[in-house]
Amino acid sequence: MNLWRRIRRQLVGPKGRHVDFAHNRDTAFALETLEPRVLLSGDMAAAVIPPPPSQQSVSVAQLLTMDASAFAATAEPSTVVTPEPQASTPPSLDTPSRNNNQETSSSLPVNSANSVSDENSPSPTGGDTTTPTLPGESDVPSSSAPTIGTTQSSSRTYFISSTGNDANDGSSTTQALQSLARVSALNLMPGDIVALEGGASFSGTLTIHNSGLAVSPIQVTSYTTVAGDRAEILAGHGDGVVVKNAEHVVITNLKVTGAGADVNNGQGIMILHDDSNDQRLQDVQIDKVEASGFRYAGIAMYTGGNLRYGYQDVRITHADVHDNGYAGMWTGSAPGNYPDHPETYAYQNVYVGYSTFHDNQGLAINQQTGNGIFLKDVDGGVIEHCQAYNNGALNQSTNGPVGMWAIYSNNIVIQFNESFGNRTQGGDGGGFDLDGGTTNSVMQYNYSHDNAGPGYLVYQFNDVYRAQSSGNVVRYNISENDVRRGEPSGAIDIRAQNSPEVNTQIYGNTVYLDNGGLNSINVSAIRTSGNLSHVRIFNNFLITSGGVRLVDTEGNLEAALFQGNHYSTDGNPFVISSGGVLYGSVDAWRTVTNQERGGSPRML
């Protein structure tokens, strides 16, 4: 396909090497150099120039009213988007279910007797099998945790060594403590540092139950030795690190390892609020960690009991999270919100950046497993400059995993990420998703390719809790050869069950989709279906080959309006399916329907 080859060289680089979005954002989406009128008169190029640092937070509502140059001048990629004023509070704590109804549990996950995965299950196929370079790792500083010895004079550093002794006071490397149980029993004060011996391993669980202050957080880190600069916590069948009802905590430069997703029964690093204080706790930072081998998630946030509020101002950076069961990272909802308080959210201002979530392949059980990262019940969150790949291969549930997504959340920005090679044996297996009950959120400047499911899904399932999704935007993204499983789906897929998906905008995206040996009637560049209302799809660049449908619309033809999109099959059969009728040209489609009447669609 000559046209796609020309475009792809500018989108994703030569010979299949994807563009490093962090360092090449000025060219990564520069379609206007090929066709000046393709994307909003070049506004996209202005938006992807690396923005200057700024102290100014930008809400999603503000972001959507700005033009591209204004966004570039004000937004700071590493700043958590500030939510609009609201009465915030939280919902519930389980793996999300998309089975037609509401959440199924309000308790922490419990081990199941049938939860052993098959070690001989197939590995993910498709996509790049080599570990990609993390985009932009060097141009965003890690968390501002002070190094050992730089805190206030009244604070202490507790050294922990594999050759230490729990009878020591931990005041130096020669007087180091030895066990995680002894460290967990410490009454830590603001500014204290827990420093584990680099290159050494420690068995058990480390629990932090004391709080620091904003200016002097409690820190957990490693100190460098000749054996290495990072300590490893061997959690076995349990949790690795637990921040329990504590605020102003920094965890950095640790490796946390479970016994394996099929035998472990815990979390890697868990941020837990389960005391009687029903207010959001705040300020936990996790930086430069590796978390693997846990049944549930490598990094997790939970709210327990009957609480409605979990945490706010949580920051995850430079994390490598892999080979976990249910997810690389997830947030669980607050049981005190469900079902009576759908207006409130458990978490607020959650930032995840410059991290990888990969090879979280799931478990051979009939539950949704194998997610890369998802935010649930979050009001104000960012996922940016991350990668999710090779997740989900063992998932068997029809409610399947996704590389990066949000559910039951508000004011989420997912941007400058890459998601590829994600798989499933059941449903989904896509790249990115704004799922049920998600409102006022944006997926932008992302690259999705070679996923089993849709590259970009906006989906509202049947639900009585948060009864609709609304105000979501999918813009300036790339999808290349997604929906590789061949189920009826679009590379960009907008769908709803009985609960509505309303006021959704899809614009400025570029999609390339060949048939890949699939049944070409099942897959399409863009697909809409179900209970949609006021959906606008405009100024997108859609390219297909091998008879793959450019558009597939089902249900009410007036619910999704197409305007000013650009269509190309490069000489291959041109197919648009609308309401069960096939059209061989935009003109034929326009004549019968109200589509592509208000814009100037281009046939390339």
C-alpha positions as CSV (number, residue, x, y, z in Angstrom):
1,M,0.0,0.0,0.0
2,N,2.0,2.9,-1.3
3,L,0.1,5.7,0.4
4,W,0.4,4.0,3.9
5,R,4.1,3.4,3.3
6,R,4.7,7.1,2.7
7,I,2.7,8.1,5.7
8,R,4.1,5.5,8.0
9,R,7.7,6.7,7.3
10,Q,6.6,10.0,8.9
11,L,4.4,8.5,11.6
12,V,6.5,5.6,12.9
13,G,9.9,5.8,11.3
14,P,11.7,3.7,8.7
15,K,11.8,-0.1,8.6
16,G,9.1,-0.5,11.3
17,R,11.1,1.4,14.0
18,H,8.5,3.4,15.9
19,V,9.3,7.1,16.6
20,D,10.4,7.9,20.1
21,F,7.5,10.2,21.0
22,A,9.3,11.9,23.8
23,H,12.2,13.1,21.6
24,N,10.5,13.3,18.2
25,R,7.0,14.7,19.0
26,D,7.6,17.4,16.4
27,T,7.6,14.7,13.6
28,A,5.8,11.8,15.1
29,F,2.4,13.0,13.8
30,A,3.5,15.4,11.1
31,L,1.0,14.2,8.5
32,E,0.6,17.8,7.3
33,T,4.0,17.6,5.6
34,L,2.4,15.0,3.3
35,E,-1.1,16.5,2.9
36,P,-1.5,20.0,4.5
37,R,-5.3,19.6,4.7
38,V,-5.4,16.2,6.3
39,L,-5.4,17.2,10.0
40,L,-6.9,20.5,11.1
41,S,-4.7,22.8,9.1
42,G,-1.5,21.8,10.9
43,D,-2.8,22.4,14.4
44,M,-1.7,18.9,15.4
45,A,1.9,19.7,14.6
46,A,1.8,22.7,17.0
47,A,0.3,20.6,19.7
48,V,3.0,18.0,19.6
49,I,6.0,20.3,19.9
50,P,7.4,19.6,23.4
51,P,5.7,22.1,25.6
52,P,7.8,24.3,27.9
53,P,7.7,23.6,31.7
54,S,4.9,25.3,33.4
55,Q,3.5,25.5,36.9
56,Q,0.0,25.8,35.5
57,S,-2.4,22.8,35.7
58,V,-4.9,22.4,32.9
59,S,-8.2,20.7,33.4
60,V,-9.7,18.4,30.7
61,A,-12.5,20.9,30.2
62,Q,-10.0,23.7,29.6
63,L,-7.9,21.5,27.4
64,L,-10.8,20.7,25.1
65,T,-11.6,24.4,24.6
66,M,-8.0,25.4,23.7
67,D,-6.6,25.3,20.3
68,A,-3.4,23.3,19.8
69,S,-1.0,26.2,20.1
70,A,-2.6,27.3,23.4
71,F,-2.3,23.8,24.8
72,A,1.4,23.6,23.8
73,A,2.1,26.8,25.6
74,T,0.4,25.9,28.9
75,A,0.3,22.2,29.5
76,E,3.2,20.4,31.2
77,P,3.3,16.7,30.4
78,S,4.3,15.6,33.8
79,T,1.7,17.6,35.7
80,V,-1.4,15.9,36.9
81,V,-4.5,17.4,35.3
82,T,-6.4,19.4,37.9
83,P,-10.1,18.3,38.0
84,E,-12.9,20.7,37.8
85,P,-14.4,21.6,41.2
86,Q,-16.7,18.8,42.5
87,A,-17.8,16.9,45.5
88,S,-15.5,13.9,45.0
89,T,-15.6,10.5,46.7
90,P,-15.1,6.8,45.8
91,P,-16.7,3.5,44.6
92,S,-15.6,-0.3,44.8
93,L,-12.7,-2.8,44.9
94,D,-12.7,-5.6,42.4
95,T,-11.7,-6.5,38.9
96,P,-14.1,-4.5,36.7
97,S,-16.9,-6.6,35.2
98,R,-18.5,-5.6,31.9
99,N,-21.1,-8.3,32.0
100,N,-24.2,-6.1,31.6
101,N,-24.4,-4.9,35.2
102,Q,-22.7,-3.5,38.2
103,E,-19.7,-4.4,40.3
104,T,-19.5,-7.8,41.9
105,S,-17.5,-7.3,45.0
106,S,-16.5,-4.7,47.5
107,S,-13.8,-6.7,49.2
108,L,-10.1,-7.3,48.6
109,P,-9.4,-10.1,46.1
110,V,-9.6,-13.6,47.6
111,N,-7.6,-16.6,46.2
112,S,-9.6,-19.1,44.2
113,A,-9.1,-22.8,44.1
114,N,-9.2,-22.8,40.3
115,S,-6.7,-20.0,39.8
116,V,-3.6,-21.9,38.7
117,S,-2.4,-20.8,35.2
118,D,-1.1,-23.1,32.6
119,E,2.6,-22.6,32.2
120,N,2.4,-24.2,28.8
121,S,-0.1,-21.7,27.5
122,P,0.9,-19.9,24.3
123,S,3.0,-16.8,24.4
124,P,1.7,-13.6,22.9
125,T,2.0,-13.4,19.1
126,G,2.4,-10.4,16.8
127,G,4.0,-7.1,17.6
128,D,7.6,-6.4,18.5
129,T,8.9,-9.2,20.7
130,T,11.9,-7.3,21.8
131,T,11.8,-5.1,24.8
132,P,11.3,-1.5,23.5
133,T,13.2,1.5,24.7
134,L,11.2,3.5,27.2
135,P,10.4,6.7,25.5
136,G,11.7,9.9,27.0
137,E,13.1,8.4,30.2
138,S,15.9,10.9,30.4
139,D,14.0,14.1,29.9
140,V,11.7,13.9,32.9
141,P,13.3,13.8,36.3
142,S,12.4,11.1,38.8
143,S,10.5,11.9,41.9
144,S,12.0,14.6,44.1
145,A,13.0,12.2,46.9
146,P,16.1,13.5,48.7
147,T,19.1,11.2,48.8
148,I,20.2,9.4,52.0
149,G,21.5,11.8,54.6
150,T,19.9,15.0,53.3
151,T,16.8,15.1,55.4
152,Q,16.2,17.2,58.5
153,S,18.7,16.7,61.4
154,S,16.0,15.3,63.6
155,S,15.3,12.4,61.2
156,R,17.0,9.0,61.1
157,T,18.3,6.7,58.4
158,Y,17.7,3.0,59.2
159,F,20.1,0.7,57.3
160,I,19.0,-2.8,56.6
161,S,21.5,-5.4,55.5
162,S,21.3,-9.2,54.8
163,T,24.2,-9.6,57.2
164,G,22.7,-7.2,59.8
165,N,21.1,-8.1,63.2
166,D,17.7,-7.1,64.4
167,A,19.2,-6.3,67.8
168,N,21.1,-3.4,66.2
169,D,19.7,0.1,66.1
170,G,20.1,0.4,62.3
171,S,22.0,3.7,62.6
172,S,24.8,2.7,60.2
173,T,25.8,-0.1,57.8
174,T,27.8,-1.7,60.6
175,Q,24.8,-1.5,62.9
176,A,22.2,-2.5,60.3
177,L,19.0,-4.3,60.9
178,Q,18.3,-7.5,59.1
179,S,14.6,-8.4,58.6
180,L,11.6,-6.7,57.0
181,A,9.5,-7.7,60.0
182,R,11.8,-5.6,62.2
183,V,11.7,-2.7,59.9
184,S,7.9,-2.9,59.6
185,A,7.6,-2.6,63.4
186,L,9.6,0.7,63.5
187,N,7.7,3.8,64.5
188,L,9.0,6.0,61.7
189,M,8.9,9.7,61.9
190,P,8.7,12.4,59.2
191,G,12.0,12.6,57.3
192,D,13.1,9.1,58.2
193,I,14.7,6.9,55.6
194,V,14.6,3.1,55.3
195,A,17.7,2.1,53.3
196,L,18.0,-1.5,52.1
197,E,21.3,-2.9,51.0
198,G,21.8,-2.7,47.3
199,G,22.4,-6.1,45.6
200,A,20.9,-8.0,48.6
201,S,17.6,-9.7,48.9
202,F,15.1,-9.6,51.8
203,S,12.3,-12.1,52.3
204,G,8.8,-11.2,53.4
205,T,6.6,-8.0,53.4
206,L,7.7,-4.5,54.2
207,T,4.8,-2.4,55.7
208,I,4.9,1.4,56.2
209,H,2.2,2.5,58.6
210,N,3.6,5.9,59.7
211,S,3.2,9.2,57.8
212,G,5.7,11.8,56.9
213,L,5.1,15.4,56.1
214,A,5.0,17.1,52.7
215,V,8.4,18.7,53.3
216,S,9.9,15.6,54.9
217,P,8.4,12.4,53.6
218,I,9.2,9.0,54.9
219,Q,11.4,7.2,52.3
220,V,12.1,3.6,51.4
221,T,15.0,3.1,49.1
222,S,18.3,1.2,48.5
223,Y,21.9,2.2,49.2
224,T,24.6,1.3,46.8
225,T,27.2,-1.4,47.6
226,V,29.7,-3.3,45.5
227,A,27.0,-5.9,44.9
228,G,24.6,-3.5,43.3
229,D,22.5,-0.3,43.7
230,R,19.1,-1.9,44.1
231,A,17.7,-4.2,46.9
232,E,15.2,-6.9,46.1
233,I,12.2,-7.8,48.3
234,L,11.3,-11.5,47.8
235,A,7.6,-11.5,48.8
236,G,7.0,-15.2,48.2
237,H,3.2,-15.9,48.3
238,G,2.3,-12.5,49.9
239,D,2.6,-8.8,49.3
240,G,5.9,-7.0,48.7
241,V,5.5,-3.5,50.1
242,V,2.4,-2.2,51.8
243,V,1.8,1.5,52.5
244,K,-1.0,1.2,55.0
245,N,-3.0,4.3,56.0
246,A,0.1,6.4,55.6
247,E,0.7,9.7,53.9
248,H,3.8,11.5,52.4
249,V,5.7,8.3,51.6
250,V,8.3,7.9,48.8
251,I,9.3,4.4,47.6
252,T,12.2,4.4,45.1
253,N,14.9,2.2,43.6
254,L,13.6,-1.2,44.7
255,K,12.9,-4.5,43.0
256,V,9.9,-6.4,44.4
257,T,9.4,-10.0,43.3
258,G,6.6,-12.5,44.0
259,A,6.8,-16.2,43.7
260,G,4.9,-16.1,40.4
261,A,1.4,-15.0,39.3
262,D,0.1,-18.6,39.4
263,V,1.2,-19.3,43.0
264,N,1.4,-15.8,44.7
265,N,-1.6,-14.4,46.4
266,G,-0.7,-10.8,46.8
267,Q,0.3,-7.4,45.4
268,G,3.7,-6.1,44.6
269,I,3.4,-2.5,46.0
270,M,0.0,-1.8,47.6
271,I,-1.2,1.5,48.7
272,L,-4.1,0.7,51.2
273,H,-6.6,2.9,53.0
274,D,-8.7,0.8,55.4
275,D,-8.8,2.7,58.7
276,S,-11.8,4.7,60.1
277,N,-10.7,8.0,58.7
278,D,-13.0,8.5,55.7
279,Q,-11.0,11.3,54.0
280,R,-8.6,10.9,51.2
281,L,-5.0,10.3,52.3
282,Q,-2.4,12.0,50.2
283,D,1.0,12.0,48.6
284,V,2.6,8.7,47.8
285,Q,5.4,8.6,45.3
286,I,6.7,5.4,43.7
287,D,9.8,5.8,41.4
288,K,12.3,3.5,39.7
289,V,10.8,0.2,40.9
290,E,10.5,-3.2,39.3
291,A,7.5,-5.3,40.3
292,S,6.8,-8.8,39.0
293,G,5.5,-12.2,39.9
294,F,2.3,-11.2,41.8
295,R,-1.1,-12.7,41.4
296,Y,-3.1,-9.5,41.4
297,A,-1.0,-6.5,40.4
298,G,2.6,-5.2,40.5
299,I,1.3,-1.8,41.8
300,A,-2.1,-1.4,43.3
301,M,-4.3,1.0,45.3
302,Y,-7.2,-0.2,47.4
303,T,-9.8,1.3,49.7
304,G,-11.3,-1.1,52.3
305,G,-14.1,-1.4,54.8
306,N,-17.0,0.9,54.1
307,L,-14.8,3.9,53.2
308,R,-15.7,6.2,50.4
309,Y,-12.3,7.9,50.0
310,G,-8.9,6.4,49.2
311,Y,-5.9,8.5,48.2
312,Q,-5.0,11.6,46.3
313,D,-1.8,13.0,44.8
314,V,-0.2,9.7,43.9
315,R,2.7,9.6,41.5
316,I,4.2,6.5,39.7
317,T,7.2,7.1,37.5
318,H,9.9,5.0,35.9
319,A,8.4,1.7,36.9
320,D,8.9,-1.7,35.1
321,V,5.9,-3.9,35.9
322,H,5.7,-7.3,34.4
323,D,4.7,-10.9,34.7
324,N,1.8,-10.3,37.1
325,G,-1.7,-12.0,37.0
326,Y,-4.6,-9.6,36.9
327,A,-2.8,-6.4,36.0
328,G,0.5,-4.6,35.9
329,M,-1.1,-1.7,37.8
330,W,-4.7,-1.1,38.9
331,T,-6.8,0.9,41.3
332,G,-9.6,-0.7,43.2
333,S,-12.8,1.2,44.0
334,A,-14.2,2.2,47.4
335,P,-17.0,-0.1,48.8
336,G,-18.6,2.8,50.7
337,N,-19.6,4.4,47.4
338,Y,-21.4,1.5,45.8
339,P,-24.2,1.7,44.9
340,D,-25.4,4.9,46.7
341,H,-22.8,7.4,45.7
342,P,-22.0,7.3,42.0
343,E,-21.1,10.9,42.0
344,T,-18.0,10.4,44.1
345,Y,-14.6,8.9,43.4
346,A,-12.1,7.0,45.5
347,Y,-8.9,8.6,44.1
348,Q,-7.9,12.0,42.9
349,N,-4.9,13.3,41.0
350,V,-3.1,10.1,40.0
351,Y,-0.1,10.4,37.7
352,V,1.5,7.5,35.9
353,G,4.4,8.3,33.6
354,Y,7.6,7.0,31.9
355,S,6.8,3.4,32.9
356,T,6.4,0.0,31.1
357,F,3.7,-2.6,31.8
358,H,4.5,-5.7,29.9
359,D,4.0,-9.5,29.8
360,N,1.3,-9.4,32.4
361,Q,-0.2,-12.4,30.6
362,G,-3.1,-13.2,33.0
363,L,-4.3,-16.4,34.6
364,A,-6.1,-19.4,33.1
365,I,-9.3,-18.7,35.0
366,N,-12.7,-17.3,34.0
367,Q,-12.1,-13.8,35.3
368,Q,-10.7,-10.7,33.6
369,T,-6.9,-10.9,33.9
370,G,-3.8,-9.7,32.0
371,N,-4.3,-6.0,31.9
372,G,-1.4,-3.6,31.4
373,I,-2.6,-0.6,33.5
374,F,-6.0,0.7,34.4
375,L,-7.4,3.5,36.5
376,K,-10.7,2.8,38.2
377,D,-12.7,5.3,40.2
378,V,-10.2,8.1,39.7
379,D,-11.1,11.8,39.4
380,G,-8.2,13.6,37.7
381,G,-5.6,11.2,36.3
382,V,-2.8,11.1,33.7
383,I,-1.1,8.2,32.0
384,E,1.7,9.4,29.7
385,H,4.9,8.4,28.1
386,C,4.3,4.8,29.0
387,Q,4.3,1.5,27.1
388,A,2.0,-1.5,27.5
389,Y,2.9,-4.6,25.5
390,N,2.5,-8.4,25.4
391,N,-0.2,-8.4,28.1
392,G,-3.3,-10.6,28.3
393,A,-2.3,-13.8,26.5
394,L,-3.9,-16.2,29.1
395,N,-7.1,-14.2,29.7
396,Q,-10.2,-16.4,29.1
397,S,-12.9,-14.0,30.2
398,T,-15.2,-12.4,27.6
399,N,-14.7,-9.2,29.7
400,G,-11.1,-9.0,28.6
401,P,-8.0,-7.0,29.3
402,V,-6.6,-3.9,27.7
403,G,-3.1,-2.4,27.5
404,M,-4.1,1.0,29.0
405,W,-7.5,2.1,30.1
406,A,-9.9,3.8,32.5
407,I,-13.2,2.7,34.0
408,Y,-15.7,4.5,36.3
409,S,-13.4,7.5,36.2
410,N,-13.6,11.2,35.3
411,N,-11.1,13.7,33.9
412,I,-8.5,11.2,32.7
413,V,-5.8,12.0,30.1
414,I,-4.1,9.2,28.4
415,Q,-1.4,10.6,26.1
416,F,2.0,10.0,24.4
417,N,1.9,6.3,25.0
418,E,2.5,3.1,22.9
419,S,0.4,0.0,23.4
420,F,1.0,-3.1,21.2
421,G,1.0,-6.8,21.0
422,N,-1.7,-7.2,23.7
423,R,-3.6,-10.4,23.5
424,T,-6.6,-12.4,24.8
425,Q,-8.2,-15.8,24.5
426,G,-11.6,-14.2,25.4
427,G,-12.7,-10.6,24.8
428,D,-11.0,-7.3,24.3
429,G,-7.2,-7.5,24.1
430,G,-7.0,-3.9,22.8
431,G,-4.6,-1.0,23.1
432,F,-6.5,1.8,24.8
433,D,-9.9,2.2,26.3
434,L,-12.2,4.7,28.0
435,D,-14.7,2.2,29.5
436,G,-18.0,2.2,31.3
437,G,-18.9,5.2,33.5
438,T,-15.9,7.2,32.3
439,T,-16.6,10.9,31.6
440,N,-14.8,14.0,30.4
441,S,-11.7,12.2,29.4
442,V,-9.2,12.2,26.6
443,M,-7.0,9.7,24.7
444,Q,-4.6,11.7,22.5
445,Y,-1.2,11.4,20.8
446,N,-0.9,7.6,21.3
447,Y,0.4,4.9,19.1
448,S,-1.5,1.5,19.0
449,H,-0.5,-1.4,16.8
450,D,-0.8,-5.1,16.4
451,N,-3.3,-5.6,19.2
452,A,-5.8,-8.4,19.3
453,G,-8.6,-6.0,19.9
454,P,-9.4,-2.4,19.0
455,G,-6.7,0.2,19.1
456,Y,-9.0,2.7,20.7
457,L,-12.3,1.6,22.4
458,V,-14.9,3.9,24.0
459,Y,-17.5,1.6,25.6
460,Q,-20.5,1.9,27.9
461,F,-21.8,-1.4,29.2
462,N,-25.2,-2.0,30.8
463,D,-24.9,-0.5,34.3
464,V,-27.1,0.9,37.1
465,Y,-24.2,2.5,39.0
466,R,-22.7,5.2,36.7
467,A,-25.4,5.1,34.0
468,Q,-23.6,6.7,31.1
469,S,-20.3,7.7,29.6
470,S,-20.1,11.2,28.2
471,G,-17.9,14.0,27.1
472,N,-15.0,11.8,26.0
473,V,-12.5,12.6,23.2
474,V,-10.3,10.4,21.1
475,R,-7.9,12.6,19.0
476,Y,-4.6,12.7,17.2
477,N,-3.8,9.0,17.7
478,I,-2.4,6.4,15.4
479,S,-3.7,2.8,15.0
480,E,-1.8,0.4,12.8
481,N,-3.1,-3.1,12.2
482,D,-5.1,-3.5,15.4
483,V,-8.1,-5.9,15.8
484,R,-5.8,-8.8,14.8
485,R,-8.1,-11.4,16.5
486,G,-10.7,-10.8,13.8
487,E,-13.7,-10.4,16.0
488,P,-16.3,-7.8,14.8
489,S,-14.6,-4.6,15.8
490,G,-13.1,-1.3,14.6
491,A,-9.6,-0.1,15.0
492,I,-11.4,2.8,16.6
493,D,-14.6,1.3,18.2
494,I,-17.4,3.4,19.8
495,R,-20.1,1.2,21.3
496,A,-22.7,1.1,24.0
497,Q,-25.2,-1.3,25.4
498,N,-28.5,-0.1,27.1
499,S,-26.6,2.6,29.1
500,P,-25.8,5.4,26.7
501,E,-22.5,6.8,25.3
502,V,-23.1,10.5,24.6
503,N,-21.3,13.6,23.4
504,T,-18.2,11.7,22.2
505,Q,-15.8,13.3,19.7
506,I,-13.4,11.3,17.5
507,Y,-11.1,13.5,15.4
508,G,-7.6,14.0,13.9
509,N,-6.8,10.2,14.1
510,T,-4.9,8.1,11.6
511,V,-5.9,4.5,11.0
512,Y,-4.3,1.9,8.8
513,L,-5.8,-1.6,8.7
514,D,-5.2,-4.5,6.3
515,N,-7.0,-7.8,6.4
516,G,-4.1,-9.7,7.8
517,G,-5.7,-12.9,6.6
518,L,-8.8,-12.1,8.6
519,N,-12.4,-12.1,7.5
520,S,-12.6,-8.6,6.1
521,I,-16.3,-8.2,6.8
522,N,-15.6,-8.3,10.6
523,V,-13.0,-5.6,10.9
524,S,-13.1,-1.9,10.0
525,A,-11.2,1.3,10.5
526,I,-14.0,2.9,12.6
527,R,-17.0,1.1,13.9
528,T,-20.0,2.5,15.9
529,S,-22.8,0.5,17.5
530,G,-25.4,0.5,20.2
531,N,-26.9,3.2,22.3
532,L,-25.0,6.2,21.0
533,S,-26.0,9.8,21.1
534,H,-24.4,13.0,19.7
535,V,-21.2,11.2,18.6
536,R,-19.1,13.2,16.1
537,I,-16.4,11.6,13.9
538,F,-14.5,14.2,11.8
539,N,-11.2,15.0,10.2
540,N,-9.8,11.4,10.6
541,F,-7.5,9.7,8.0
542,L,-8.8,6.2,7.3
543,I,-6.8,3.8,5.2
544,T,-7.7,0.1,4.5
545,S,-6.6,-2.6,2.2
546,G,-7.7,-6.1,1.2
547,G,-11.4,-5.2,1.2
548,V,-11.4,-4.2,4.9
549,R,-14.3,-1.8,5.6
550,L,-13.5,1.9,6.2
551,V,-16.6,2.4,8.2
552,D,-19.1,0.1,9.9
553,T,-22.1,1.6,11.6
554,E,-24.9,-0.2,13.3
555,G,-28.0,0.9,15.0
556,N,-29.4,4.5,14.7
557,L,-27.7,6.1,11.7
558,E,-28.2,9.6,13.1
559,A,-26.4,8.8,16.4
560,A,-22.9,9.1,15.0
561,L,-22.2,11.9,12.5
562,F,-19.3,11.6,10.1
563,Q,-17.9,14.8,8.6
564,G,-14.7,15.8,6.7
565,N,-13.0,12.4,7.1
566,H,-10.4,11.2,4.6
567,Y,-10.8,7.8,3.0
568,S,-8.3,5.7,1.1
569,T,-8.0,2.1,-0.1
570,D,-5.2,2.8,-2.6
571,G,-7.0,0.9,-5.4
572,N,-8.4,-1.9,-3.2
573,P,-12.1,-2.4,-2.9
574,F,-13.8,0.6,-1.2
575,V,-16.4,-0.6,1.4
576,I,-18.5,1.3,3.8
577,S,-21.2,-0.6,5.8
578,S,-23.9,1.6,7.2
579,G,-27.0,0.1,8.8
580,G,-26.4,-3.2,7.0
581,V,-26.1,-1.6,3.6
582,L,-22.8,-1.7,1.7
583,Y,-21.6,1.4,-0.2
584,G,-18.8,1.6,-2.7
585,S,-18.1,5.3,-2.5
586,V,-18.6,8.2,-0.2
587,D,-20.9,9.8,-2.7
588,A,-23.2,6.8,-2.6
589,W,-23.2,6.8,1.2
590,R,-23.9,10.5,1.3
591,T,-26.8,10.2,-1.1
592,V,-28.7,7.7,1.0
593,T,-27.7,8.9,4.5
594,N,-26.9,12.2,6.2
595,Q,-23.2,11.3,6.5
596,E,-20.4,13.4,5.1
597,R,-22.7,16.2,4.1
598,G,-21.3,19.0,6.2
599,G,-17.6,18.6,5.5
600,S,-15.3,17.9,2.6
601,P,-14.3,14.3,2.7
602,R,-11.3,13.4,0.6
603,M,-10.9,10.2,-1.5
604,L,-7.1,9.6,-1.6
